[in-house]
Amino acid sequence: MKIVTLSSKNQITLPKELLFYLGLGARGRLIVENGDQKLILKPLKTTIVDQTANSLTRYINSSKLKKSFKKILKETKKKTAYRLAKNL
C-alpha cells in the first residue's frame, strides 16, 4: 500500500514502482473507474493507430474525404479509444 497526497490542483503523483508495474512511462495514460468507495486505475495501452499513424498518410486521400489528415487521425483515435474503453 502506498500513500499519496493531493496537490493544490487535486493532482497526485504515482510512485515510480507502480508506474513500472503498469508498464507506463512519461505521458502514459490511465483509465480511471469509480468503484465502491475506491478508484480503479487501468493503463490505456497505445493503439495500432498511434503506433502506425505516420505510415497511414499515403493510404488516406484527405481531399476526397474533405477533411485534413490531422482531423481524420483525431477522429480515428477518439473512436478507437472509445472502443478500447468499452471492451475493458
N, C-alpha and C positions, 0 to 999 in steps of 0.2 A: 504494500500500500504506500502510495506517495501522497504527500500533502502539497498542494499548490495554492497560490494566493491570487486573488483577483486584483488587477491593476485598477487605477482610477478610471480607465476606459472599459472596464469589465472584460479585460483580456486575461488569459492565462498562458503561462509558458509550460509546455510539457517537458518532463525530464528526457534528456537525450537517450537514455536506455529504452524508454518506452517508444520513442520515435523509431529507433533502430529495430525494435521488436516488430513494429508495424510496417517496417520497410519504407519509411518516409524520410525524405531529406528536406532541404530548404525549399520553401514554396510548395510543399506537399499539401494535399487536400484531404479533408476528413468529412465524412458524413456524420452528422450529429442527430441522434434519435432520442426522443423522450421516452423513458421507461418509468416504471412505478417508483417515483421519487429518486430517479437516477438518470444520468445521461449516458448514452452508449455511443462511443466513438468507433467508427469503422474507416479504414483507409479507402480513399477513392483512387483506384488504380487508373493510370493513364489509358486512354482508349487507343484503338488502332488508328483513329482519325488523328489524334495528337501525334502518334508515332510516325505517321506517313504523310502528314499534311503537305509538306513541300513537294512531295512526289505526285500529288494529285493535280497540280496546276495544268499539266499537259492533257489531262482527260476531261477537264471541265471547260466548256465553252460559255464563259460568263456573258458574252454578248447575246447568245441565244436565250439564255435564262433571264436576261435583262436585270442582272444583279452582279455586284462586284464579287470577285472570288473571296474577298475578306468576309463579306456578308454571308455568302454560301457556307463558308467554313464555320462561321459563328453559329449559324442555324443548325448545321450538322452536329457540332459539338454539343449544343443545347439538347437536341433530340437524343443523342447518344447518351449523355449524362442522365437524362430522364429515364431512358430505358434501363440503364445500369442500376440506377437507384430503385426502380420499380422491382427489379429482379433480386435485390438483396434480401 
